[in-house]
Amino acid sequence: MDTEKWSIEVESKLRITGNRGALDTNNNSMQFSNWLPSSKLQKLQKLVGYDCLKEHSADGKCVVEIEMSIQKVEFKEIDIVSGCESLKLYEDDKDLVSLIVEKNRKVKVERKLLCAKSKFFESKMSAKRYDAFQLDNTTLVELNQLLAALRNQPDSITDVTIDTVLKLADRFEMDSLIENCEKFLIAKSAKRPKTLARIAVDYQLGQLKAHLRRNRPNSAVTPLTFACDTRQSKIEKLEEALICTVCYDMFKEEPKTLDCGHVFCEECIRGFNSPIIRCPMCRKVVDATVATPNYVLKRVLEVMKMS
């Protein structure tokens, strides 16, 4: 991918010298670039007409001189890391919207792109014509990551950028981009299952939840109650500890603890085919009918609802 797109406007004068004398043409305005549809060769072919050459070179020989004077040079730069263009070169500036982020930095983005990909921007712009949007609590790096993913730039959705892209895609109602993020999390992400479960809950990613259910690990883990786990282990985020590993959703009002120490939703425990089961986490044989309410976890959920 080129790191820079350029456009040059020139005025040209042509002289053809052959056995029938010399022919001078009037000045012609031309534009060359490495991104516009017409190629440089096509432009020159139009400038040097075949009929003129044939007329002035009856013996098969002639000299063509082209004098060009550059009138205007413009560039469009591309950020390889983010895949975002600074958009310095556009035929119609009315087709651009300025997105203003922290430190009053502005990025011009195609209006059509925003309206096509975002229900939020489509709704705003259908009611009123905006030339600029202030995006609060958004940095330039975050916006660049979003735009790169929105334009389907290679490697724009990774485990490093996924949190930012999902957060902004959800905020601006970019359903197709959220779907792309979900596909990445299912097929390529190296994040831990509990982290994926938290993301699935936060953004209501149904396909990711189903994927986690189908691929639930069967290896045994150290049985710990929620209270003990909270005191003795460092949990990256509290939400991860509040997710049932059967339904991969937030615990309901009455989470219960099995004899092995693992906690599940009461509804999930009732859904087991038999009262004597193997714990989905440690695979120990337990009696689901004697599962006890986890009051510590229940209290945490109540506090979270009040906050």
Secondary structure, 3 states (H helix, E strand, C coil): CCCEEEEEEEEEEEEEEECCEEEECCCEEEEEECCCCCCHHHHHHHHCCHHHHHHCCCCCCEEEEEEEEEEEEEEEEECCCCCCECCCCCCCHHHEEEEECHHHCEEEEEHHHHHHHCHHHHHHHHHCCCCEEECCCCCHHHHHHHHHHHCCCCCCCCCCCHHHHHHHHHHCCCHHHHHHHHHHHHHCCCCCHHHHHHHHHHCCCHHHHHHHHHCCCCCCCCCCCHHHHHHHCCCCCHHHHCECCCCCCECCCCEEECCCCCEEEHHHHHCCCCCEEECCCCCCEEEHHHCEECHHHHHHHHHHHHC
